Amino acid sequence: MARSTSTETHSEPVANAFEARVRTQEGESLSDLAVRSYETRGRVHEEPPCRLRTPFQRDKDRIVHTKAFRRLMHKTQVFIAPEGDHYRTRLTHTLETTGISRGAARALRLNEDLVEAIGLGHDLGHPPFGHAGEEALDRALDERFGLRFRHNEHSLRVVDVIERDGRGLNLTEEVRDGILNHTGPTDPFTLEGRIVKLVDRVAYINHDIDDAVRAGVLDPHELPTEEIELLGPTGARRIDTLVHDIVEASAAAGDIRQRPEISEAMLSLRRFMFDRVYLGPHTRADNARAAAVVRSIFDHLIDYGQPVQDVVDYVAGMTDRFAFAFAADL
C-alpha cells in the first residue's frame, strides 16, 4: 500500500529542507547580479518541482540524458575523421566550455548550475562536420527554399521540440535563452548566459590551435607574435590569461566584459584560425567532401518528397560517421 503524503513528507527531512537551504546559501554567497535558482522565469509548461534538485540542476540532468548530447561524441569539432584519439569532438568542446564557464561563474559569484546547463546544451543542434557541415546545410536551405540554418536556433529546437519524442525538455527560460543566444548578435539576458557565450570562443580558439598543431596543419611559430606575447605561449596559459581578464573586467563593470586589448588579441587569433585552419588549404579538401555529403543527403531526401523541416532535423542530428554511411548508400 502506498504511504500517505503526510507520511512521505515527514520521513524525508533532507527533501523538506532542501529548497530553504539552497535559498539561504544563495542569499549569502551569490552576487546581487546572479540569477537565484528558485527565482527562475519558469518553464513553458508548469510542472511539479523536484524536491532534491534546483530547477537549473534539473535542466542540466535533462540535457545530459538526451540522445542529442550523446551524439556529440561523434560530431566533428574541426578535423573530420582524424587519425588519432586525442582530437576534440563536439562533446569534448562542450565539456571544456562548460568547465571553464563554471570556473569563471564561481569567481564572479554567479549561479554555477545555470552556467552548467547552458554550457552543456549550447551545441546540441550542431550538424555533422563542424563549420563545413553547418555552412553546407545553410547553403542548401537558402538555395532551395530561401531559408537559413543556424546551429544555435536548432539547438533550441532540439530541447524545445525534438527530444523526448517531440515533447521537448521543457527547460527554464534562462537556459533556453542562453542556448539560443550563445552566438549571434543578441546577448543572453543573464550574466550566466553571457559567460558561456564568451567562453565558448575562448575554448574553441585555443583548443583548436592545439589540435591544428597536433595534426601538423599549424606550426606554433606561425601564430601571431603580438597576440601570443600578450596572451601566452601555450593553450593553458592563454585560457588562464583570458579567464582572469574576464573575471576582473566583469567584476569591475557589473557585466561580462574583457579589456579591449585582450578582446582584440583573442579576435585576432580567431581570424587567424579561420584563414589558416577552418577555411585554410589544409582542410579545404575535407571540408569540400563534408559539404558534398551533407548536400547529397539533403537533396536526396527533399527530392523524395520529405518535408523540409523533417529533413533539416534529420540531417542536423546525424553524426559524422552516420552521414558518411548514409551518403555511401545513396
N, C-alpha and C positions, 0 to 999 in steps of 0.2 A: 504494500500500500504506500502511496506517495505521502511524504510528510507534508504537513501544513506549511503555508508560507511563513507564519509566525515562528514555527519551529526552525525552519531553514534560516531565517534571519537571525534568530537567537544563537544558532550554532555556528555562525560564520563571523566571528568578531573581526577578522582581518578585512573581509569584504565590507563589513559595515563601516569600518573606519577609514577605508582606502581613500575615497574622494575627499573627505575632510583633511586627511593627512597631506594629500597632494596639494590641495588648495593652500594649506598653511606653508608647506615647503616652498611653493612657487611664490607666494606672497613675500616670503623672507629672502629668497635667493634670486629671483628673476628681475631683470631691469624693468622699469616702467614702460619701456618700448616693446617688451616681449608680449607675445600672444599667450594668454593663460589657457591651459588645457581645457578647462570647463567653461570658457567664455567664447568658444568657437561660434562662428556664424551659423553653424548647423549643417545638416545634410539635406539633400533634395527631398528624400523620403524619411520622415521621422521613424525612429526605431528605439527600442528599449536600450538603456545604457549597459555597458559591461561593467560589473562591479569591481573587477580586478585590473582593468586597463583604462587608461585615459582615451578619449576619442582619437587622438593622434597615434597612440600606440596601436589601436585597432586598425587604423588606416595602414600603418606600416605592415602589420601582420597580413592584412588582406592583399597588399601588393606583393609581398614576398611569396605568397602561396598561389599566385596566378601562373597560368601556363605561359603568358607573355614574358614574365620575369625569367622563368626557366629557359626560355628560348634565347635569351640574350647571350648565353654562353656560346652559342653557335652563330653569332652575328659579328660581322667584321667591325673592328674599330677603325683601323687604317689599312692594314695589309690583308689582302684576300687570299685565303688558304695558304698561310705562311708555312714554311718548312721550319718548324721549331715549336717548342712547348711553352715558351716564355713571352710570347707576344700578347698584347692586350686584346681582349674581346670587348664587346659592348657591355658584358656583365662586369668584367673587372674594372672597366672605366666607371660604371655606375657605383660600384663599391668604393672605389678610390675617391670619387667626387663626394659621396655621402660621408665618408670618414673625415675628409678634410673639412667639409662644411660643418660637421658636428663639432670638430675641434674649435673652429672659429666661433661658432654659436656659444659654446661653453665659455670661451674667454669674454664674449660680449654679454653674457648672462641672458641669452635668448633661449627660446624653447627648443631644446635638442630633439625632442620627439617629433615636432613638426618639421624641423630641418631634415631629419632622417627619412620621414615619409615622403617628402617632396623629392629628396635625392634619389631614393630607391625607385620612384615612379617616373622620373623625368624623361627617360628614353624608352619607355615601354613600346611606343609606337614607331620606333625607328625601323625602317625596312632593311633587308639584307644588303651587304656590300657597302656599308658606311656612306660616305658622302656621294660616291658614284651611284649607289642604288637610289638614294633619295633624289638626286638630280634626274636620273633616268625616269623614275616614276612621275616626278613632277612634269617633265617634258612630255611624256606620253599623255598625261591627263590634259595638259594645255593644248597640245596639237590636235587631239581628237575631240575634246569636249569643252575647251576653254576654261577648264578648272585647274586648280593648283593643289599640290601636295606639300604639306609642311609637317615634319615629324612631331613637333610639339602639339599641334592640333590633333594629330592622330593619336598621340599618347593619351590625350584627354578622352578621345573617343573609345580607346581601349578600356579605360577604367569606368567610363560612364555607360557604355553600351555593349561592348563586345564580350567582356569577361562574364563568367557565371551564366553562360548560355544565353547571353543577350540581356540579362538583368542588370549587369554592371555591379560595381563595388559599393556604390552609394557613399563615396568619400566625403569628408568635410569640405566646406567651401575653401578654406585656407590651403588645403593640399591640392585641390583641383586647380585653383588659381596659380599656385606655384608650378605645377606641371605644365599648364598651358603657356605661361609667360616666362619659362626658364630661358627662352631665346626669343628674339624678335623685338619690335620697337616698344612694347608695353612692359613695364616692370611689374612684378608681383606687388600686391598691396601690403604684404607683410615683410618685415626685415628678414625673417627666416627664409622666405622665398627669394629675396634679393641676394642673400648669401649664396644659395645654391646656383643662381644664375651666374654670378661672378666666378665662383669656384669651379664651375663646370669648365670654363675656359682655362683657368689656372691648371686644372688637372690634365685636360687633354693636350694642351700645348706642350707641357713638359714631359708627359708620359709618351706622347707621340714622337718627340725628339729622341727619347730613349729607344723606342722601337725602331726608328729610322736608322739610328746608329747601329743597332744590333743587326739590322738587315743589310747593312753595307750601302744603304742608299745615301747616307749622310756622313760626312766626316765632321767630328766635333769642331775642328779648326775652321770649318766653313761658317759656323754660326756667327751672327753679327757681333762684332767685337765690343762696341759700347754697351749694348744691351746685356751681354754676358758679364761684363765687368761690373755692371750695376746690380744685376740680379743674382749672379753666382755661377760658378763653373759647372756645377752638376745639377741634375734634376731635383735632388733632395734639397740642395742649398737654395735653388730658385723658388721652390714651393715654400720653403721656410721664410724667405725674404718676402714673398708675395703675401703670405698669410699674416705675418707680423704687420705688414703695411696696412692690410685690410682692417685688422683689429684696431690698430692705433688710430688710423684715419677715421674709421667708422665711429669709434668711441668719442672722438672729438667733435664729429659732425652730427651725431644723433641719427645717422643714416648709414647705409652701406656705401663706402667710398674707398678710393685709392688716391694716393698722392699723384698729381699729374705726371711727374717724371716716371714713376713706376708704372702707371697705366699705359703710357706711351711706349715704354720699353716692352711691356707684355704684348701690346697690339702689334708692335713691330715684329716680334718673334712669330706672332700668328700669321702676319702677312708673308713672312719668310717661309713658314711651313706650307702655306697654300701654294706659293710659287715653286718651291723646291721639292715638296713631298706629296701633298694631297693631289695637286694637279701637275706635278712635275713629270719629266721624261721617264723616270724610273718606274713610275706607277701608271703611266699612260696606257700601256697595253692591257694591264689587269683591269683598269677602270673601264676601258672600252669593252672588254669581254663581259664584265659585270653588267654594264649598261645594255649590251646586246641581249643578255639573258633576261633581264627584267622586261625589256621591251618585247621580246618574243613571247613571253608568258602573258603579259598584259594584252597584246594584240590578239593572241590566240583565244583567250577567254572572252574578250569583247566580241570578236568575230563570231564566236559560237553563241552569242546572244545572252551572255551573263550580264546582270545589272551592274552598272559601273561602280556603285558603292561596294557591292559584294566583291568585285574584282580587286578594288583597292584594298579592302580589308584582308583579302586572301593573300595578295602579293606582299603587302607590308608585313604581314605576320610570318612570312617564310624565313627560315634560317638560310644561311649561305648554301649549305650542302643540300637542303631540300630544293632550293631554287635551281641549283646545277642539275640535280637528278630530274626534276620536272621538265626542264628545258631539253635535256638529253632525250627524254621520252617523246617529245613532240615530233 
